[in-house]
Amino acid sequence: MDLREIKGKISSVKNISELTSALETFSALKMRKTQKRFLDSKPFAQQLANVLRRIEKALKEGNSVFLEKREIKKILVCVIASDRGFCGSFNSNLIKFTNKELEAIKKQGEIEIMPIGKKSIEFYKKNNEIVHSFSGIGDYWRFNQTKEISDFLVKSFLENKYQKIYLFYTHFFSSFIQKPTKVQLFPLEKETFDNFLKEESQKKETDYLLEPSSKIILDDVIPVFVEYLIYQFILSANTSEHSARMMAMRNASDNAKGLLEELRLDYNKARQEQITSEVCEISSTKEAME
């Protein structure tokens, strides 16, 4: 490569490095915002958990339409991916995990995919006929933004359009660890309640008189519970996306810096060779003139 070509590459790599560094910073800020939303929703989660604990007996007895197991004909699978790219293997890991789990789910009954996020829609549109999909909800997934999704899922189960509903998303553990996860939304499983109560409930030994009945209260509370769960799952996926993008951009910046150092070395070598060549030419010309 000549000096002009190396100089052009150095300029391009510099621009890329600046862009990836900026994206890393933005992603870190967005990740912190979504984490704050987790904390902001904690008081509501604790109150909801306390209500569920008061009707725990009804939960254990399965006295709700949302808990009853039905003969399976159709299963809805919701897959939450991102709207944008530049997040490394975030989407591919989720889709790979989902497709692996689908092999076992297909044995239970007919499957329909409901992708959430443009990357999920793009993938499943190629191989499946998508009946329902959601995208463009926003960066921070406000509670009212996810209500449309939860209302649709609750209504679909109540109308017996689907006898089982699964949700796949990427669970956020830390900035370095995000894990694709499967959750059975309907019929709700005891494990889902137990995990939620374990994390959120502040258990108090108190006697309660429930009116009109624990079953009726349960049927009113569960849709709110599911709405909150979906909000949390989507928020977790959103946080994971920002974290994955932050790490991907950090790696890209590091690679750009490494490449920049190599290009600078190449430039210095080429420049040295050019100077040596020019000196040789001057010396040869001088000798010829003498």
C-alpha positions in Angstrom: 0.0 0.0 0.0 1.2 3.5 -0.8 1.1 6.3 1.8 -2.1 7.9 0.4 -3.9 4.6 0.7 -2.7 4.0 4.3 -3.6 7.5 5.3 -7.1 7.0 3.9 -7.5 3.8 5.9 -6.3 5.5 9.1 -8.9 8.2 8.6 -11.7 5.7 8.0 -10.7 3.6 11.1 -10.6 6.8 13.2 -14.1 7.7 12.2 -15.4 4.1 13.0 -13.7 4.2 16.4 -15.3 7.5 17.2 -18.7 6.2 16.1 -18.5 3.0 18.1 -17.3 4.9 21.2 -20.3 7.2 21.0 -22.7 4.2 20.6 -21.1 2.5 23.6 -21.7 5.6 25.7 -25.3 6.0 24.5 -26.0 2.3 25.2 -24.5 2.5 28.7 -26.8 5.5 29.4 -29.9 3.7 28.1 -29.0 0.5 30.1 -28.9 2.6 33.3 -32.3 4.1 32.5 -33.9 0.8 32.0 -32.3 -0.5 35.2 -33.8 2.5 37.0 -37.3 1.6 35.7 -36.8 -1.8 37.4 -36.2 -0.1 40.7 -39.1 2.3 40.1 -41.6 -0.6 39.6 -40.5 -2.4 42.8 -43.1 -0.8 45.2 -45.9 -1.9 42.8 -44.4 -5.4 42.6 -44.3 -5.7 46.4 -47.9 -4.6 46.8 -49.0 -7.0 44.1 -47.1 -9.9 45.7 -48.7 -9.1 49.0 -52.1 -9.3 47.4 -51.3 -12.6 45.8 -50.0 -14.1 49.1 -53.3 -13.3 50.7 -55.1 -15.5 48.2 -52.3 -18.1 48.1 -54.7 -20.9 49.0 -56.8 -20.2 45.9 -53.6 -20.2 43.8 -52.6 -23.6 45.1 -56.1 -25.0 44.5 -56.0 -23.6 40.9 -59.3 -21.8 41.3 -59.0 -19.6 38.2 -59.6 -19.7 34.5 -56.0 -18.6 34.0 -54.7 -21.6 35.8 -56.8 -24.4 34.2 -55.1 -26.8 31.8 -57.0 -27.4 28.6 -56.8 -29.7 25.7 -54.1 -28.2 23.5 -54.9 -27.4 19.9 -53.0 -24.2 19.3 -49.9 -22.7 21.0 -48.8 -19.1 20.7 -45.0 -18.4 21.0 -44.0 -14.8 21.6 -40.3 -14.0 20.8 -38.9 -10.7 22.0 -35.9 -9.4 20.1 -34.6 -5.9 19.3 -35.7 -3.3 16.8 -32.1 -2.4 16.0 -28.8 -4.1 15.3 -25.2 -3.5 16.4 -25.8 -5.6 19.5 -23.5 -8.5 18.7 -25.0 -12.0 19.0 -27.9 -10.8 21.2 -30.7 -11.6 18.6 -29.0 -14.7 17.1 -28.5 -16.3 20.5 -32.2 -15.7 21.4 -33.5 -17.1 18.1 -31.2 -20.1 18.2 -32.4 -20.9 21.7 -36.1 -20.4 20.7 -35.8 -22.6 17.6 -34.2 -25.4 19.7 -37.1 -25.2 22.3 -39.7 -25.1 19.5 -38.8 -28.6 18.5 -40.2 -29.9 21.9 -43.2 -27.4 21.9 -44.3 -28.6 18.4 -45.0 -32.0 19.8 -47.7 -30.5 22.0 -49.8 -28.9 19.3 -49.9 -26.5 16.3 -47.7 -23.4 16.8 -48.1 -19.7 15.8 -45.2 -17.3 16.3 -45.8 -13.7 17.5 -42.6 -11.8 17.1 -42.0 -8.7 19.1 -39.2 -6.4 17.7 -38.2 -5.8 14.1 -35.3 -8.3 14.2 -37.7 -11.1 15.4 -40.2 -10.1 12.7 -37.6 -10.2 10.0 -36.4 -13.7 10.9 -39.8 -15.4 11.4 -41.4 -13.7 8.4 -39.1 -15.7 6.1 -40.1 -19.1 7.5 -43.6 -18.6 9.1 -46.8 -16.9 8.3 -47.0 -14.2 11.0 -50.6 -13.4 12.2 -49.7 -10.9 14.9 -46.5 -8.9 15.7 -45.4 -5.8 17.6 -42.5 -3.4 17.2 -41.5 0.2 17.7 -42.6 0.3 21.3 -39.6 2.5 22.3 -36.3 2.4 24.2 -37.5 2.3 27.7 -40.8 0.3 27.4 -43.2 2.3 29.6 -45.9 0.3 31.4 -48.7 1.6 29.2 -46.7 0.7 26.1 -46.7 -3.0 26.9 -50.4 -3.1 27.9 -51.5 -3.6 24.3 -49.4 -6.8 24.2 -50.7 -8.1 27.6 -54.3 -7.3 26.7 -54.0 -9.2 23.5 -52.5 -12.3 25.2 -55.0 -12.3 28.1 -57.9 -12.0 25.6 -56.6 -14.7 23.3 -56.3 -17.1 26.2 -59.8 -16.3 27.7 -61.4 -16.7 24.2 -59.6 -20.1 24.0 -57.9 -19.1 20.7 -54.7 -20.5 22.2 -54.6 -23.1 24.9 -51.0 -22.4 25.9 -48.8 -19.3 25.5 -45.0 -19.2 25.8 -42.8 -16.1 25.9 -39.1 -16.1 25.0 -36.9 -13.2 26.0 -33.3 -12.4 27.1 -33.0 -12.2 30.9 -30.7 -9.5 32.2 -28.4 -10.7 35.0 -25.5 -8.2 34.7 -23.7 -6.1 32.1 -21.7 -9.2 31.2 -24.3 -11.9 31.5 -27.6 -12.1 29.6 -29.4 -15.4 29.1 -32.2 -16.4 26.6 -35.1 -17.6 28.8 -38.5 -19.4 28.2 -41.6 -18.6 30.3 -45.0 -20.3 30.1 -47.5 -17.4 30.5 -50.7 -19.4 30.2 -51.8 -21.4 31.9 -49.9 -19.8 34.7 -47.7 -22.2 36.6 -47.2 -22.5 40.3 -43.5 -22.0 39.8 -44.1 -18.5 38.3 -46.1 -17.4 41.3 -43.6 -18.9 43.8 -40.6 -17.2 42.2 -42.5 -13.9 42.1 -43.6 -14.1 45.8 -40.1 -15.2 46.9 -38.5 -12.1 45.2 -41.1 -9.5 46.0 -43.4 -10.4 48.9 -43.0 -9.0 52.4 -44.7 -11.8 54.3 -46.9 -10.8 57.2 -48.8 -13.1 59.5 -52.3 -11.5 59.2 -55.8 -12.9 58.9 -57.9 -11.6 56.0 -61.6 -11.8 55.2 -61.9 -12.1 51.4 -65.0 -10.8 49.6 -66.7 -11.7 47.3 -64.5 -14.8 47.1 -60.8 -15.7 46.5 -61.6 -17.1 43.1 -63.2 -13.9 41.8 -60.4 -11.8 43.3 -57.9 -14.1 41.7 -59.5 -13.7 38.2 -59.3 -9.9 38.6 -55.7 -9.9 40.0 -54.1 -12.3 37.5 -54.5 -10.1 34.4 -52.7 -7.3 36.3 -50.1 -9.8 37.4 -49.5 -11.0 33.8 -49.4 -7.4 32.6 -46.7 -6.6 35.1 -44.8 -9.8 34.2 -44.8 -9.0 30.5 -43.6 -5.4 31.3 -40.8 -6.8 33.4 -39.8 -9.4 30.7 -39.7 -6.8 28.0 -37.8 -4.4 30.2 -35.3 -7.1 31.0 -34.9 -7.9 27.3 -34.5 -4.1 26.6 -31.8 -3.8 29.3 -30.0 -6.9 27.8 -30.1 -5.4 24.4 -28.5 -2.1 25.5 -25.9 -4.1 27.5 -25.1 -6.3 24.5 -24.8 -3.3 22.3 -22.5 -1.6 24.8 -20.2 -4.6 24.9 -20.2 -5.1 21.1 -19.3 -1.4 20.6 -16.6 -1.6 23.2 -15.1 -4.6 21.4 -15.4 -2.8 18.1 -13.7 0.3 19.5 -10.8 -1.9 20.9 -10.4 -3.7 17.6 -10.4 -0.3 15.8 -7.7 1.0 18.1 -5.6 -2.1 17.5 -6.1 -1.8 13.7 -5.2 1.9 14.0 -1.9 1.1 15.7 -1.0 -1.5 12.9 -1.9 1.1 10.2 0.3 3.7 11.9 3.2 1.2 12.0 2.6 0.5 8.3 2.5 4.2 7.5 5.7 4.8 9.4 7.4 1.9 7.6 6.2 3.1 4.2 7.2 6.7 5.0 10.7 5.5 6.1 11.0 3.4 2.9 10.0 6.5 0.8 12.6 8.7 2.6 15.3 6.1 2.1 14.4 5.8 -1.6 14.5 9.6 -2.0 17.9 9.7 -0.3 19.2 7.0 -2.5 17.9 8.8 -5.6 19.6 12.1 -4.5 22.9 10.3 -3.8 22.7 8.5 -7.2 22.0 11.8 -8.9 24.8 13.6 -7.1 27.3 10.8 -8.1 26.2 10.9 -11.7 26.7 14.7 -11.8 30.2 14.4 -10.4 
